[in-house]
Amino acid sequence: MMSRRTVLSLSLAGAFAPVTRAWSDGGMSRISAYAFSFPALSGEDIRLAAFTGKPLLVVNTASLCGYTPQYAGLQEIWTAFRERGLTVIGVPSNDFGAQEPGGSSEITATAHHQYGVTFPVTAKAAVVGARAHPFYKWAAEARPKDVPRWNFHKYLIGRDGYIAEVFPSAIEPADTRVKTAIARALADT
């Protein structure tokens, strides 16, 4: 559990937007995924609060990985479901096998030019360990057995802002299990 001091310091650092969820018993509120933001690959922040009430598929990516062709599947998911409210967010990371060694221009070349990605892509971020982005620390606390173990790990965030499903790297974005979970998240009101 994050201490109040940690939450305050992250809040002051701009890692959290002021979005929380009240406990049904009137107790302290819990932080949801919508409380986080990422620096965008293009420079502006991607504030998850802008997607409040909508499902998100957050995926750590890498340009030199055997799973890199999953960018195409993620784009297909984005194209198929974005009009219904899903947002896909790619989070480039060099945490596994040093497979994202480049900077913004190299990531852009792979994601946007090679795979035609039009969904939001963040700046490169750590997704595991002490230096992990606050979103990934939050996700690891919420689902400690479901942390990324390699590139293209997928977190499906439900409309309530909490983790609905987790898909490991080997599960392709176009897999029926992923599509079914997304459809279910979009149907939840």
SULDA-V859241 format. One line per field, one symbol per residue. ss: DSSP state (a for helix, b for strand, c for the rest). burial: # if it has 9 or more other ideal C-beta (glycine too) atoms within 8 Angstrom, else .. A space follows every 10 residues. Layout:
ss = ???
burial = ???
This chain:
ss = cccaaaaaaa aacccbcccb bccccccccb bcaaabbbbb ccccbbbaaa accccbbbbb bcccccccca aaaaaaaaaa aaaaccbbbb bbcccccccc cccaaaaaaa aaaacccccb bbcccccccc cccaaaaaaa aacaaacccc cccbbbbccc ccbbbbbccc cccccaaaaa aaaaaaacc
burial = .#....#..# #...###.## #.#....... ########## #....#.##. ##.####### ###.#.##.# ########.. ##..###### ######..## .....##### ##..#.#.## ########.. .######### ..#...##.# #########. ####.####. #.#.#..##. ##.###...
